[in-house]
Amino acid sequence: MIVGVPKEVKDAEYRVAMLPVGVETLKLFGHKILIQQEAGIGSGISDQEYIDAGAMIVETAKEIYNSADMIVKVKEPLPQEYELIRKGLIVFTYFHFAANEELTHEMVKRKPVCIAYETIQESDGSLPLLTPMSEVAGRMAIQEGAKYLEKPMMGRGILLGGVPGVAPANVLIVGGGTVGTNAAKVAAGFGAQVTIMDINLDKLRYLDDIMPKNVVTLMSDAHNIRDKVKEADLLIGAILVAGSRTQRLITRDMVKTMKPGAVIVDVSVDQGGCVETTRPTTHQKPTYLEHDVVHYCVTNIPGAVGRTSSYALDNVTLPYVLKLANKGWKQALRDDPALLRGLNIAEGKVTFKAIAETFGLEYQPARELIV
């Protein structure tokens, strides 16, 4: 199979979808790998390293899309890439369709095979291709939140951990999954007073056991959220329902009750966001002020630390890339139920129920397309 890795075109996206070790591994199985010129430069990987591993460097994305049987990316195709996508092309990337109606309709119209990293799910409910980027995003959420609490950044002028004689910041984390857990660890390490909320009591018991004493767990309900939002200096939105649009748990009226200069980091923005006042931002213009609250809503937070993120991502994506390349997409999905759950759109059919329901499109079970 010919596997193509284009350079990412999303604003300030420094990740790359494949490392030289991935190229070397695929070559061992007889596959051909095309890498767009300077695709790895944002992660500190030179074209020569790819060449040494056995890849062919091509100048343009168009050459890759025209030649490849499978495209491996990090972020969803952007409008300038739509016309490059053809019927039957396997596209393996983060899609987040439920937050992007235009992308959904374009992929239905163009009929590629869209396998989404974020919905590949093991039988125990884990999301192996989302986990490493959620770890990065959770840790960065606190790093960015601490920065934007500074007064020159329009924040309250608060040091996250305080100093002796001065209280630390109050950090509220809504969602106790991978993002929320990693955010809580970092915030607690800074010395902040942390509250982490979730609807799963067993998860809260677990977090209560492993977290230090400056982390408090609380059941997530409308009453508790409303009360804690008022107190928060830094609010982290960490809600995820795999493949679905995120529920907006923090309303505009709640945001209005926050302290002037408080900061919201809505990590769930790439699935639509869990704060009503959320709108997508970029690394070039990461924040905006609404109701005197600083909103940081970058849709590709891990892209800022491209080297760390690329290595973490390749660790988990490569085994699936290898399955798809060795077996073809239909056989690979037949053999691996987790990979089957990653199929979102194929042959013009929406195969992930939550996406079909979000946009009122016809749903066809993925299994029916691989018989």
Secondary structure, DSSP 8 states (H G I E B T S, - for coil): -EEEE----STT----S--HHHHHHHHHTT-EEEEETTTTGGGT--HHHHHHHT-EEES-HHHHHHH-SEEE-SS---HHHHTT--TT-EEEE---GGG-HHHHHHHHHH--EEEEGGG---TTS--TTTHHHHHHHHHHHHHHHHHHTSGGGTS----TT-BTTB---EEEEE--SHHHHHHHHHHHHHT-EEEEEES-HHHHHHHHHHS-TTEEEEE--HHHHHHHHHH-SEEEE----TTS-----B-HHHHHTS-TT-EEEEGGGGGT-SBTT---B-SSS-EEEETTEEEE-BTTGGGGGHHHHHHHHHHHHHHHHHHHHHH-HHHHHHH-HHHHTTEEEETTEE--HHHHHHHT--B--GGGG--
